[in-house]
Amino acid sequence: MSDKDERDIYDVVVLGAGLYGIQAARCYLDIQPTAKLVILEGDDVVGGTWSSKRIYQSFWTQTPIGMAEFSDRPMTPPPLENQYYGFFPAKYVTEYLESYVDDHAYNAQTLRSRISFGTQVERLERYTEGSWTITCHRGRILHADKVIDCTGMTSEPHVPDIPGKDRFEGLMIHHKDFGQSSFLSDPSRHHIAVLGGAKSASDVAYACAKAGKDVHWIIREEGGGPGALLSAEGKGGYASSIDGFYTRLVVPLLPNPFSKSSYFSNFLHRTKVGRWFFEKLWNIVDEDQRAKADFHRDEGQAMGFQNLEPDTAMFWQNDSPGINQRPDFFSTIAQNVSVHRQSIEHLSPRSITLEPNVAAENNARHILVDVVVLCTGWDPVSRIFPPRDAVKLGLAVPLSEQDQEEEAKWRALEGAKDQDILRRFPFLARTPPYRPAQPSHTPFRLYKAIAPPSDIDNHSIAFLGMMVVGNNFRVAEVQALWAVAYLDGKLKLDRSRMEEEIVETVTWCRRRYLNKGQLGSWFPLDTLAYTDMLLDQLRLSSHRRKDWIKDLVAPCVAADLQGLIDEYKEVYSG
């Protein structure tokens, strides 16, 4: 074997240098500091979504101070003038991650020195039953015993096929590239169209309005609708609205299969009085947020501001919701942005024609446009695996590439599990009126959203960040530790039980989150229950407070996880 070949053989290859990739490397090396580990990153900067290339002025965290950090290195709080109920601009996360990879060193190598920047992975295939071959652009080939795929859910932009797209002569970019674009300071690009109803669209529309642009925010009629925005302000003694959601007291109000049943959860979900109380609480939350937004305010009528009212209640999270981190957001949009709840008929060289909708408020047809910003989400398909391998690994694939026999097996199991979910959570049968979307992909079928059942004999690959959660910092840290235990063979797993749990998760997710749950990877309100479940399986408890009252009502912050690595080493030292 040549010297070059030897240099490209690794114990572990991590794909991606975002939150999850950084934590995967840190956690693995904390436990095995002499491991030969490399991080492959297609860009030339760290951070992924939080990289210096993807942030912009109106991009703020949706996780507050104390939670938007890792347990082993607290973040220096931003100045108070750059905080809003604990939320803050993304640039501080970028700075934090840049310094994080420099501050962590193992076997005389920093995390940064282990990152191979500008390395685009083209193909990942099994070399033997227990190892992998990674083919990169320009012909570089690596071999690894273990692979941790941290490419996540926000790598490949979804670009909709809009009639006339090729004829459009203006600028068209995806939200992913908004931070690198200079059109906000270009007076020749004045007319902006923002497509999509998610939180990213609200950030972009706000940024364009504050820059003095003529902004049209277009949300297609047949989609999930505009995303609900939860007020940042905390209540009941909590500093922010998110703090209350990250307490174990609230977990029973967030029905999911990750938490063990308790007397309180059974009361809430399986008694008439409990369900009445449960529904009443969620109605209060929903009505409070709608009142704060005041969608039918007089100043927004002419601009179609009422079109931003969510289609479904906040409980269902069917519309890519987020946190409103700016006191002037709603007034800025109401006064300066034309909001359309219409689908696009076609693009012309310098305009957009909308489909007629007599029921729509602000029923425009032809809009002059210089720039189109696509806040249209992400493609769930990983392009580095051949379709057959992706199916076997439990990744999402287009329905046209599914294994019909395999899919029929899963669907039958999910159909049988549906009644079990409804027996535990009867409220989920009360589906609100919404526009059901036709599935376009198979769901993710990863055990604990991390491990493929087909890899149970080899423990050679793990996937981190393959879901949507409320706090990626916490999930990245806990998933990374669980993945190390899995890859090192510390977890004794049974394939049939793994598949049974996958069926439960996918079935629940579809019931709980409607269209957004179709991929089985939508957990926006379930971060705490999910991470507690992973740590329970690892038999770790140092993240729990000794004072049971504080453990129940205090917000779970990053510092709670400080002792996990040392505890893990003690538990698995034998």
Secondary structure by P-SEA (a helix, b strand, c coil): ccaaaaaacccbbbccccaaaaaaaaaaaaaccccbbbbbbccccccccccccccccccccccccccccccccccccccccccccccccaaaaaaaaaaaaaacccccccccccccccccccccccccccbbbbbcccbbbbbbcbbbbccccccbbbbcccccccccccccccccccccccccccccccbbbbbcccaaaaaaaaaaaaaccbbbbbbbcccccbbbbcccccccccccaaaaaaccccccccccccccccaaaaaacccaaaaaaaaaaaaaaaaaaaaaaccccccccccccccccccccccccccbbbbbcccaaaaaaaccbbbbccccccccccbbbbcccccccccccbbbbcbbbcccccccccccccaaaaaaacccccccccaaaaaaaaaaaaaaaaaaaaaaccccccccbbbbbcccccccccccccccccccccccbbbccccccccaaaaaaaaaaaaaaaaaccccccaaaaaaaaaaaaaaaaaaccccccccccccccaaaaaaaaaaaaccccccccccccccccccccccccaaaaaaaaaacc
